[in-house]
């Protein structure tokens, strides 16, 4: 078991030595909000290993010519990215938990040909055969909208709709 990188254990003099900086520089970074350490009960600053790593990053960026305002913005964005990654991990774990609790995720519900709800497996289609109820529905539709005529011989499965024959389903 290692040391918690977020445990505030280093006083300012030790943190300054570990980060290869002057303690006054650490105080300035704290005032500017670039690296803000925890505070002990006596209001003294306590730095964690994570804070020291951030101080080293600030020093590197400063040596590359980035202004303190630019460094502050970079640190804010890095913290935001870290927070978003943590949130993604939380949501992924929650999704995995939900998927494990759901017994069968391969079922799909569809409307049947007669208007009922049909349970299918993923990728399966409802049967293509038309039930007798659909044929009756077509006949009742034709009766409401048009004039139903007597069917000629050989057209027992057709409906006459305004002079044309509609093949029943």
N, CA and C atoms as a LAMMPS dump frame, in Angstrom:
ITEM: TIMESTEP
0
ITEM: NUMBER OF ATOMS
507
ITEM: BOX BOUNDS ff ff ff
-5.0000000000000000e+02 5.0000000000000000e+02
-5.0000000000000000e+02 5.0000000000000000e+02
-5.0000000000000000e+02 5.0000000000000000e+02
ITEM: ATOMS id mol type element x y z
1 1 1 N 0.845 -1.183 0
2 1 2 C 0 0 0
3 1 3 C 0.882 1.235 0
4 2 1 N 0.634 2.167 -0.949
5 2 2 C 1.445 3.372 -1.08
6 2 3 C 0.804 4.554 -0.392
7 3 1 N 1.475 5.667 -0.532
8 3 2 C 0.981 6.919 0.044
9 3 3 C -0.138 7.459 -0.833
10 4 1 N -1.151 8.003 -0.196
11 4 2 C -2.238 8.657 -0.925
12 4 3 C -1.691 9.948 -1.529
13 5 1 N -1.761 10.064 -2.853
14 5 2 C -1.188 11.235 -3.529
15 5 3 C -1.942 12.514 -3.201
16 6 1 N -3.143 12.398 -2.659
17 6 2 C -3.934 13.58 -2.307
18 6 3 C -3.874 13.912 -0.821
19 7 1 N -3.088 13.157 -0.047
20 7 2 C -2.98 13.414 1.388
21 7 3 C -2.094 14.642 1.618
22 8 1 N -2.611 15.667 2.306
23 8 2 C -1.827 16.889 2.543
24 8 3 C -0.831 16.679 3.686
25 9 1 N 0.397 16.309 3.341
26 9 2 C 1.364 15.953 4.382
27 9 3 C 2.618 16.829 4.401
28 10 1 N 2.882 17.588 3.345
29 10 2 C 4.126 18.355 3.271
30 10 3 C 3.89 19.813 3.652
31 11 1 N 4.747 20.327 4.546
32 11 2 C 4.702 21.755 4.869
33 11 3 C 5.332 22.513 3.711
34 12 1 N 5.192 23.835 3.706
35 12 2 C 5.608 24.627 2.551
36 12 3 C 7.109 24.523 2.271
37 13 1 N 7.924 24.435 3.313
38 13 2 C 9.375 24.364 3.085
39 13 3 C 9.765 23.059 2.401
40 14 1 N 9.151 21.958 2.797
41 14 2 C 9.439 20.66 2.183
42 14 3 C 8.889 20.625 0.76
43 15 1 N 7.68 21.138 0.563
44 15 2 C 7.078 21.162 -0.773
45 15 3 C 7.912 22.012 -1.721
46 16 1 N 8.421 23.154 -1.236
47 16 2 C 9.251 24.023 -2.077
48 16 3 C 10.533 23.309 -2.474
49 17 1 N 11.122 22.589 -1.546
50 17 2 C 12.347 21.849 -1.849
51 17 3 C 12.074 20.723 -2.846
52 18 1 N 10.97 19.997 -2.66
53 18 2 C 10.628 18.903 -3.577
54 18 3 C 10.312 19.418 -4.976
55 19 1 N 9.718 20.604 -5.069
56 19 2 C 9.359 21.18 -6.367
57 19 3 C 10.483 22.032 -6.944
58 20 1 N 11.586 22.17 -6.179
59 20 2 C 12.737 22.971 -6.593
60 20 3 C 12.327 24.424 -6.848
61 21 1 N 11.605 24.985 -5.867
62 21 2 C 11.139 26.372 -5.941
63 21 3 C 11.375 27.053 -4.602
64 22 1 N 11.231 28.345 -4.59
65 22 2 C 11.321 29.116 -3.352
66 22 3 C 9.947 29.092 -2.68
67 23 1 N 9.886 29.029 -1.344
68 23 2 C 8.583 29.023 -0.661
69 23 3 C 7.709 30.225 -1.012
70 24 1 N 8.341 31.387 -1.268
71 24 2 C 7.559 32.572 -1.628
72 24 3 C 6.831 32.365 -2.962
73 25 1 N 7.432 31.61 -3.871
74 25 2 C 6.793 31.313 -5.154
75 25 3 C 5.54 30.476 -4.928
76 26 1 N 5.625 29.518 -4.004
77 26 2 C 4.459 28.687 -3.69
78 26 3 C 3.336 29.534 -3.102
79 27 1 N 3.684 30.496 -2.25
80 27 2 C 2.67 31.396 -1.685
81 27 3 C 2.009 32.229 -2.788
82 28 1 N 2.816 32.7 -3.749
83 28 2 C 2.272 33.492 -4.855
84 28 3 C 1.313 32.642 -5.691
85 29 1 N 1.703 31.398 -5.977
86 29 2 C 0.825 30.517 -6.758
87 29 3 C -0.482 30.249 -6.015
88 30 1 N -0.401 30.175 -4.688
89 30 2 C -1.614 29.98 -3.887
90 30 3 C -2.498 31.224 -3.977
91 31 1 N -1.912 32.422 -3.85
92 31 2 C -2.685 33.665 -3.948
93 31 3 C -3.341 33.808 -5.322
94 32 1 N -2.639 33.407 -6.379
95 32 2 C -3.169 33.517 -7.74
96 32 3 C -4.164 32.407 -8.08
97 33 1 N -4.235 31.398 -7.229
98 33 2 C -5.173 30.301 -7.474
99 33 3 C -4.658 29.264 -8.456
100 34 1 N -3.356 29.23 -8.675
101 34 2 C -2.787 28.258 -9.613
102 34 3 C -2.659 26.895 -8.947
103 35 1 N -2.014 26.856 -7.78
104 35 2 C -1.919 25.632 -6.977
105 35 3 C -2.338 26.015 -5.567
106 36 1 N -3.487 25.495 -5.135
107 36 2 C -4.042 25.848 -3.829
108 36 3 C -3.954 24.64 -2.898
109 37 1 N -3.02 24.667 -1.951
110 37 2 C -2.879 23.53 -1.038
111 37 3 C -3.971 23.53 0.031
112 38 1 N -4.044 22.44 0.757
113 38 2 C -4.968 22.358 1.895
114 38 3 C -4.405 23.197 3.032
115 39 1 N -5.249 23.443 4.015
116 39 2 C -4.813 24.215 5.18
117 39 3 C -4.937 23.349 6.426
118 40 1 N -3.921 23.433 7.268
119 40 2 C -3.933 22.743 8.558
120 40 3 C -4.752 23.591 9.534
121 41 1 N -5.103 23.049 10.694
122 41 2 C -5.905 23.826 11.649
123 41 3 C -5.294 25.184 12.011
124 42 1 N -3.977 25.323 12.022
125 42 2 C -3.336 26.605 12.331
126 42 3 C -3.196 27.496 11.113
127 43 1 N -3.909 27.191 10.018
128 43 2 C -3.928 27.924 8.758
129 43 3 C -2.623 27.784 7.97
130 44 1 N -1.738 26.89 8.374
131 44 2 C -0.517 26.684 7.592
132 44 3 C -0.841 25.812 6.384
133 45 1 N -0.114 26.027 5.311
134 45 2 C -0.354 25.291 4.065
135 45 3 C 0.199 23.873 4.191
136 46 1 N -0.574 22.92 3.659
137 46 2 C -0.128 21.522 3.596
138 46 3 C -0.279 21.045 2.162
139 47 1 N 0.825 20.599 1.585
140 47 2 C 0.859 20.178 0.186
141 47 3 C 0.817 18.657 0.083
142 48 1 N 0.121 18.181 -0.912
143 48 2 C 0.079 16.742 -1.207
144 48 3 C 1.061 16.437 -2.332
145 49 1 N 1.268 15.159 -2.603
146 49 2 C 2.124 14.772 -3.723
147 49 3 C 1.534 15.279 -5.037
148 50 1 N 0.214 15.273 -5.126
149 50 2 C -0.451 15.803 -6.321
150 50 3 C -0.148 17.298 -6.489
151 51 1 N -0.169 18.047 -5.389
152 51 2 C 0.162 19.477 -5.447
153 51 3 C 1.6 19.687 -5.92
154 52 1 N 2.504 18.87 -5.445
155 52 2 C 3.91 18.994 -5.847
156 52 3 C 4.066 18.679 -7.331
157 53 1 N 3.354 17.665 -7.806
158 53 2 C 3.385 17.356 -9.244
159 53 3 C 2.852 18.536 -10.059
160 54 1 N 1.807 19.181 -9.554
161 54 2 C 1.264 20.358 -10.241
162 54 3 C 2.274 21.505 -10.235
163 55 1 N 2.98 21.686 -9.12
164 55 2 C 3.999 22.739 -9.05
165 55 3 C 5.105 22.497 -10.074
166 56 1 N 5.48 21.251 -10.24
167 56 2 C 6.501 20.918 -11.243
168 56 3 C 5.99 21.213 -12.657
169 57 1 N 4.715 20.941 -12.889
170 57 2 C 4.12 21.236 -14.194
171 57 3 C 4.067 22.745 -14.427
172 58 1 N 3.732 23.502 -13.387
173 58 2 C 3.711 24.963 -13.49
174 58 3 C 5.107 25.473 -13.827
175 59 1 N 6.108 24.913 -13.176
176 59 2 C 7.484 25.327 -13.434
177 59 3 C 7.884 25.013 -14.881
178 60 1 N 7.521 23.853 -15.372
179 60 2 C 7.839 23.467 -16.746
180 60 3 C 7.183 24.429 -17.737
181 61 1 N 5.881 24.705 -17.516
182 61 2 C 5.167 25.618 -18.414
183 61 3 C 5.754 27.026 -18.365
184 62 1 N 6.148 27.459 -17.178
185 62 2 C 6.739 28.786 -17.018
186 62 3 C 8.069 28.876 -17.764
187 63 1 N 8.854 27.811 -17.701
188 63 2 C 10.135 27.792 -18.413
189 63 3 C 9.936 27.787 -19.924
190 64 1 N 8.796 27.295 -20.377
191 64 2 C 8.493 27.29 -21.81
192 64 3 C 7.922 28.627 -22.275
193 65 1 N 7.741 29.556 -21.343
194 65 2 C 7.308 30.893 -21.721
195 65 3 C 5.816 31.156 -21.578
196 66 1 N 5.076 30.26 -20.942
197 66 2 C 3.64 30.46 -20.749
198 66 3 C 3.445 31.415 -19.569
199 67 1 N 2.561 32.391 -19.735
200 67 2 C 2.289 33.359 -18.666
201 67 3 C 1.556 32.681 -17.512
202 68 1 N 1.551 33.348 -16.355
203 68 2 C 0.869 32.78 -15.189
204 68 3 C -0.632 32.647 -15.431
205 69 1 N -1.224 33.623 -16.136
206 69 2 C -2.651 33.511 -16.473
207 69 3 C -2.889 32.314 -17.389
208 70 1 N -1.988 32.107 -18.344
209 70 2 C -2.098 30.955 -19.239
210 70 3 C -1.945 29.648 -18.478
211 71 1 N -1.006 29.625 -17.544
212 71 2 C -0.797 28.425 -16.72
213 71 3 C -2.04 28.142 -15.887
214 72 1 N -2.612 29.21 -15.317
215 72 2 C -3.825 29.038 -14.504
216 72 3 C -4.948 28.435 -15.343
217 73 1 N -5.11 28.938 -16.563
218 73 2 C -6.172 28.421 -17.451
219 73 3 C -5.899 26.973 -17.84
220 74 1 N -4.66 26.648 -18.127
221 74 2 C -4.297 25.261 -18.46
222 74 3 C -4.621 24.338 -17.293
223 75 1 N -4.285 24.757 -16.09
224 75 2 C -4.567 23.939 -14.902
225 75 3 C -6.075 23.762 -14.695
226 76 1 N -6.837 24.83 -14.919
227 76 2 C -8.294 24.723 -14.796
228 76 3 C -8.845 23.711 -15.796
229 77 1 N -8.36 23.776 -17.027
230 77 2 C -8.839 22.846 -18.056
231 77 3 C -8.424 21.41 -17.747
232 78 1 N -7.211 21.225 -17.231
233 78 2 C -6.776 19.879 -16.853
234 78 3 C -7.643 19.326 -15.723
235 79 1 N -7.982 20.178 -14.759
236 79 2 C -8.862 19.745 -13.667
237 79 3 C -10.253 19.401 -14.191
238 80 1 N -10.725 20.191 -15.148
239 80 2 C -12.037 19.927 -15.736
240 80 3 C -12.029 18.596 -16.484
241 81 1 N -10.979 18.334 -17.238
242 81 2 C -10.866 17.065 -17.966
243 81 3 C -10.818 15.896 -16.982
244 82 1 N -10.073 16.051 -15.895
245 82 2 C -10.003 14.988 -14.888
246 82 3 C -11.376 14.711 -14.287
247 83 1 N -12.107 15.784 -13.997
248 83 2 C -13.458 15.621 -13.455
249 83 3 C -14.39 14.932 -14.437
250 84 1 N -14.283 15.29 -15.709
251 84 2 C -15.131 14.66 -16.729
252 84 3 C -14.775 13.189 -16.914
253 85 1 N -13.496 12.869 -16.854
254 85 2 C -13.09 11.455 -16.948
255 85 3 C -13.634 10.652 -15.777
256 86 1 N -13.586 11.245 -14.59
257 86 2 C -14.134 10.562 -13.418
258 86 3 C -15.636 10.346 -13.583
259 87 1 N -16.328 11.327 -14.122
260 87 2 C -17.777 11.202 -14.35
261 87 3 C -18.079 10.121 -15.386
262 88 1 N -17.259 10.042 -16.432
263 88 2 C -17.426 8.986 -17.439
264 88 3 C -17.256 7.619 -16.791
265 89 1 N -16.262 7.484 -15.925
266 89 2 C -16.052 6.209 -15.234
267 89 3 C -17.252 5.854 -14.363
268 90 1 N -17.805 6.851 -13.657
269 90 2 C -18.989 6.614 -12.823
270 90 3 C -20.173 6.149 -13.671
271 91 1 N -20.413 6.853 -14.775
272 91 2 C -21.546 6.51 -15.636
273 91 3 C -21.352 5.151 -16.302
274 92 1 N -20.124 4.818 -16.678
275 92 2 C -19.854 3.506 -17.272
276 92 3 C -20.118 2.396 -16.265
277 93 1 N -19.704 2.617 -15.02
278 93 2 C -19.954 1.626 -13.975
279 93 3 C -21.453 1.476 -13.723
280 94 1 N -22.177 2.584 -13.718
281 94 2 C -23.626 2.535 -13.521
282 94 3 C -24.31 1.803 -14.673
283 95 1 N -23.875 2.06 -15.898
284 95 2 C -24.433 1.378 -17.061
285 95 3 C -24.16 -0.119 -16.998
286 96 1 N -22.943 -0.5 -16.624
287 96 2 C -22.618 -1.924 -16.484
288 96 3 C -23.501 -2.58 -15.432
289 97 1 N -23.725 -1.874 -14.329
290 97 2 C -24.576 -2.403 -13.262
291 97 3 C -26.004 -2.61 -13.747
292 98 1 N -26.526 -1.656 -14.488
293 98 2 C -27.891 -1.768 -15.014
294 98 3 C -27.98 -2.91 -16.013
295 99 1 N -26.982 -3.039 -16.872
296 99 2 C -27.001 -4.105 -17.87
297 99 3 C -26.91 -5.479 -17.228
298 100 1 N -26.2 -5.603 -16.119
299 100 2 C -26.104 -6.887 -15.428
300 100 3 C -27.413 -7.235 -14.724
301 101 1 N -28.135 -6.228 -14.258
302 101 2 C -29.404 -6.481 -13.572
303 101 3 C -30.53 -6.801 -14.533
304 102 1 N -30.438 -6.361 -15.774
305 102 2 C -31.483 -6.605 -16.758
306 102 3 C -31.328 -8.023 -17.282
307 103 1 N -32.356 -8.884 -17.112
308 103 2 C -32.207 -10.3 -17.455
309 103 3 C -32.007 -10.574 -18.943
310 104 1 N -32.83 -10.014 -19.799
311 104 2 C -32.744 -10.34 -21.22
312 104 3 C -32.909 -9.069 -22.025
313 105 1 N -31.802 -8.546 -22.538
314 105 2 C -31.846 -7.285 -23.278
315 105 3 C -32.02 -7.507 -24.775
316 106 1 N -32.292 -8.757 -25.18
317 106 2 C -32.393 -9.021 -26.612
318 106 3 C -33.836 -8.977 -27.106
319 107 1 N -34.787 -8.682 -26.23
320 107 2 C -36.183 -8.636 -26.664
321 107 3 C -36.52 -7.283 -27.265
322 108 1 N -37.369 -7.343 -28.292
323 108 2 C -37.85 -6.139 -28.967
324 108 3 C -39.36 -6.254 -29.05
325 109 1 N -40.042 -5.151 -28.856
326 109 2 C -41.49 -5.143 -28.962
327 109 3 C -41.881 -4.448 -30.257
328 110 1 N -42.855 -5.042 -30.965
329 110 2 C -43.307 -4.487 -32.239
330 110 3 C -44.821 -4.564 -32.295
331 111 1 N -45.399 -3.807 -33.209
332 111 2 C -46.842 -3.857 -33.43
333 111 3 C -47.137 -5.037 -34.338
334 112 1 N -48.044 -5.883 -33.889
335 112 2 C -48.452 -7.014 -34.71
336 112 3 C -49.385 -6.566 -35.82
337 113 1 N -49.691 -7.48 -36.724
338 113 2 C -50.529 -7.152 -37.873
339 113 3 C -51.961 -6.826 -37.482
340 114 1 N -52.422 -7.365 -36.379
341 114 2 C -53.783 -7.095 -35.924
342 114 3 C -53.817 -5.966 -34.893
343 115 1 N -52.682 -5.248 -34.74
344 115 2 C -52.642 -4.142 -33.799
345 115 3 C -52.188 -4.542 -32.414
346 116 1 N -51.87 -5.791 -32.19
347 116 2 C -51.423 -6.252 -30.891
348 116 3 C -49.915 -6.038 -30.745
349 117 1 N -49.41 -6.195 -29.526
350 117 2 C -47.984 -6.064 -29.262
351 117 3 C -47.353 -7.439 -29.364
352 118 1 N -46.283 -7.53 -30.144
353 118 2 C -45.607 -8.795 -30.38
354 118 3 C -44.194 -8.693 -29.83
355 119 1 N -43.742 -9.724 -29.1
356 119 2 C -42.384 -9.776 -28.591
357 119 3 C -41.525 -10.565 -29.563
358 120 1 N -40.433 -9.956 -29.997
359 120 2 C -39.526 -10.59 -30.95
360 120 3 C -38.113 -10.537 -30.396
361 121 1 N -37.237 -11.351 -30.952
362 121 2 C -35.825 -11.217 -30.615
363 121 3 C -35.211 -10.201 -31.563
364 122 1 N -34.115 -9.595 -31.151
365 122 2 C -33.471 -8.562 -31.951
366 122 3 C -33.112 -9.124 -33.323
367 123 1 N -33.49 -8.405 -34.386
368 123 2 C -33.216 -8.819 -35.754
369 123 3 C -34.33 -9.63 -36.393
370 124 1 N -35.301 -10.069 -35.607
371 124 2 C -36.412 -10.868 -36.137
372 124 3 C -37.523 -9.933 -36.594
373 125 1 N -38.221 -10.324 -37.669
374 125 2 C -39.348 -9.544 -38.184
375 125 3 C -40.643 -10.287 -37.883
376 126 1 N -41.745 -9.546 -37.779
377 126 2 C -43.036 -10.215 -37.582
378 126 3 C -43.34 -11.103 -38.788
379 127 1 N -44.155 -12.144 -38.6
380 127 2 C -44.493 -13.029 -39.719
381 127 3 C -45.181 -12.259 -40.844
382 128 1 N -44.938 -12.682 -42.089
383 128 2 C -45.455 -11.982 -43.262
384 128 3 C -46.891 -12.362 -43.594
385 129 1 N -47.399 -13.439 -43.033
386 129 2 C -48.77 -13.846 -43.362
387 129 3 C -49.756 -12.851 -42.777
388 130 1 N -50.836 -12.612 -43.517
389 130 2 C -51.85 -11.65 -43.084
390 130 3 C -53.008 -12.414 -42.451
391 131 1 N -53.422 -12.024 -41.283
392 131 2 C -54.552 -12.706 -40.656
393 131 3 C -55.874 -12.329 -41.328
394 132 1 N -56.882 -13.128 -41.061
395 132 2 C -58.202 -12.913 -41.636
396 132 3 C -58.771 -11.559 -41.217
397 133 1 N -58.405 -11.087 -40.031
398 133 2 C -58.917 -9.804 -39.546
399 133 3 C -58.49 -8.662 -40.466
400 134 1 N -57.329 -8.754 -41.077
401 134 2 C -56.873 -7.709 -41.987
402 134 3 C -57.722 -7.691 -43.241
403 135 1 N -58.113 -8.863 -43.74
404 135 2 C -58.973 -8.918 -44.919
405 135 3 C -60.311 -8.247 -44.627
406 136 1 N -60.834 -8.5 -43.441
407 136 2 C -62.102 -7.88 -43.072
408 136 3 C -61.945 -6.37 -42.928
409 137 1 N -60.805 -5.939 -42.429
410 137 2 C -60.577 -4.51 -42.277
411 137 3 C -60.554 -3.823 -43.629
412 138 1 N -59.949 -4.445 -44.639
413 138 2 C -59.908 -3.869 -45.975
414 138 3 C -61.316 -3.774 -46.553
415 139 1 N -62.111 -4.825 -46.367
416 139 2 C -63.481 -4.81 -46.881
417 139 3 C -64.299 -3.71 -46.207
418 140 1 N -64.131 -3.533 -44.884
419 140 2 C -64.898 -2.494 -44.2
420 140 3 C -64.436 -1.105 -44.635
421 141 1 N -63.153 -0.938 -44.941
422 141 2 C -62.656 0.333 -45.435
423 141 3 C -63.279 0.66 -46.791
424 142 1 N -63.354 -0.316 -47.671
425 142 2 C -63.935 -0.108 -48.996
426 142 3 C -65.424 0.202 -48.872
427 143 1 N -66.115 -0.463 -47.94
428 143 2 C -67.542 -0.204 -47.754
429 143 3 C -67.778 1.222 -47.286
430 144 1 N -66.911 1.757 -46.477
431 144 2 C -67.086 3.111 -45.972
432 144 3 C -66.759 4.155 -47.024
433 145 1 N -65.743 3.924 -47.843
434 145 2 C -65.268 4.941 -48.774
435 145 3 C -65.866 4.824 -50.161
436 146 1 N -66.25 3.691 -50.55
437 146 2 C -66.731 3.523 -51.916
438 146 3 C -67.932 2.6 -51.961
439 147 1 N -68.338 2.343 -53.111
440 147 2 C -69.507 1.513 -53.324
441 147 3 C -69.033 0.084 -53.538
442 148 1 N -69.476 -0.82 -52.73
443 148 2 C -69.092 -2.221 -52.845
444 148 3 C -70.024 -2.898 -53.829
445 149 1 N -69.469 -3.472 -54.869
446 149 2 C -70.269 -4.138 -55.899
447 149 3 C -70.095 -5.637 -55.777
448 150 1 N -70.978 -6.318 -56.411
449 150 2 C -70.873 -7.779 -56.436
450 150 3 C -69.626 -8.16 -57.213
451 151 1 N -68.927 -9.17 -56.749
452 151 2 C -67.687 -9.601 -57.375
453 151 3 C -67.974 -10.484 -58.578
454 152 1 N -67.264 -10.29 -59.67
455 152 2 C -67.432 -11.167 -60.829
456 152 3 C -66.865 -12.548 -60.524
457 153 1 N -67.228 -13.513 -61.326
458 153 2 C -66.751 -14.882 -61.135
459 153 3 C -65.227 -14.905 -61.216
460 154 1 N -64.612 -15.676 -60.336
461 154 2 C -63.158 -15.792 -60.315
462 154 3 C -62.468 -14.706 -59.514
463 155 1 N -63.217 -13.786 -58.952
464 155 2 C -62.627 -12.696 -58.161
465 155 3 C -63.152 -12.753 -56.726
466 156 1 N -63.196 -13.951 -56.16
467 156 2 C -63.765 -14.1 -54.824
468 156 3 C -62.924 -13.394 -53.75
469 157 1 N -61.675 -13.191 -54.042
470 157 2 C -60.825 -12.57 -53.031
471 157 3 C -60.541 -11.099 -53.344
472 158 1 N -61.377 -10.468 -54.159
473 158 2 C -61.169 -9.071 -54.519
474 158 3 C -62.37 -8.243 -54.108
475 159 1 N -62.158 -6.963 -53.973
476 159 2 C -63.209 -6.027 -53.605
477 159 3 C -63.263 -4.967 -54.69
478 160 1 N -64.487 -4.633 -55.179
479 160 2 C -64.653 -3.608 -56.204
480 160 3 C -64.739 -2.258 -55.504
481 161 1 N -63.837 -1.354 -55.823
482 161 2 C -63.808 -0.033 -55.214
483 161 3 C -63.88 1 -56.319
484 162 1 N -65.016 1.653 -56.45
485 162 2 C -65.252 2.67 -57.485
486 162 3 C -64.845 2.195 -58.879
487 163 1 N -65.257 1.026 -59.229
488 163 2 C -65.021 0.531 -60.575
489 163 3 C -63.743 -0.27 -60.731
490 164 1 N -62.805 -0.191 -59.804
491 164 2 C -61.565 -0.971 -59.903
492 164 3 C -61.57 -2.06 -58.853
493 165 1 N -60.854 -3.098 -59.093
494 165 2 C -60.807 -4.189 -58.131
495 165 3 C -59.553 -4.05 -57.274
496 166 1 N -59.729 -4.204 -55.985
497 166 2 C -58.612 -4.169 -55.045
498 166 3 C -58.413 -5.583 -54.541
499 167 1 N -57.222 -6.095 -54.691
500 167 2 C -56.925 -7.455 -54.227
501 167 3 C -56.912 -7.44 -52.702
502 168 1 N -57.624 -8.357 -52.1
503 168 2 C -57.623 -8.42 -50.642
504 168 3 C -56.302 -9.004 -50.173
505 169 1 N -55.982 -8.741 -48.955
506 169 2 C -54.686 -9.159 -48.407
507 169 3 C -54.705 -10.561 -47.876
